[in-house]
Amino acid sequence: METQAIEQLIRTGLPGAEVQVTGDGSHFDAIVISESFAGLTPIKKQRLVMETVKAQLASGELHALSIKTFTPAQWSAAPA
C-alpha cells in the first residue's frame, strides 16, 4: 500500500483528522490528530483508527500499522 492511500482511509473514517503516514511498503507509522479522541482511553483511540483500515489489514494488503494518536491540544503541547 501507498502512504497516501492509508492517509485517505483514515481521513475518510475520521473526518477532520490530521493524518501523517510514513512507511516502507509493508510497515507503516501513522500520527493521527483528531478532536474525536477527546476523553477516550488510548486503546479506544487505537481502535478508532484501526477500524478505518480493518478491511486492508484483513486482506493482507496492509501488513503492519503503528499508530500514535493525539487530540489537537495534546499535539500542540507535545515536545517538538
N, C-alpha and C positions, 0 to 999 in steps of 0.2 A: 504494500500500500504506500501511497504517497502521503507526506505530511499534510499537504493541503486538503486531501480527502478526509483525513481524520479530523482536522480542524473544522471542516464543514459539517461533518456528522455531529460533532459536539455542539457547534453553534446552532444547528437545527434543533437538537434535543434540548438545549438550554438557551433559549432566545435571550439576547442581550449580553451573553457571556463574552469575555475577552479570552481568547484561546491562543496559546503558543505551543506548537508541537515540533520537536526535533527527533531525529532518529536515523537509523541506518538501513531501513527497508524491512527489518523484521522486529526490531526492538525500538520502542518509541517512548519518549518522555513528554508529558503534557503538563502545562501550567494553565489552570482554569480559574478565572476570576469572575465571580458571579454574585449578585445580590441574593440570589435564591439559596445560597449557602448559609445565610444568616440564621443563627440559632440551631443549626444542625450539628450533630456529632461528626467527627472525622469519618467514621465508617459510612454514615448516611450520605455525606458529600461524595465519597468514592463511589458509592452505589449509583448515585445520580449520574455521574459521568460514565461509569461502566455501562449503564443502561443504554446510553446513546450509541455505543459501539458493540452491543451484545451480538447482533447478527454476524458481524465481521469476525468477532472472536470465535463464535460457534462454528463458522465455516472454515476457520483456519486462515482466512485472508489476512487477519491481524493476529500476530503471534503473541506479542507482549506489549503492555502499555503501563508505564509507571505514571502515577498522577499526583500532582500537588495542587491542592485547592485552597482558594482564598476568597474572602469577601473583599470588596473594594477597600474597606477600612483596614483590613489585615494586610492587604497588598501595599497600601501606602505607608503602613507602619513597618513593613519588613525591611531589614537591613539590605543595603544595595550590594 
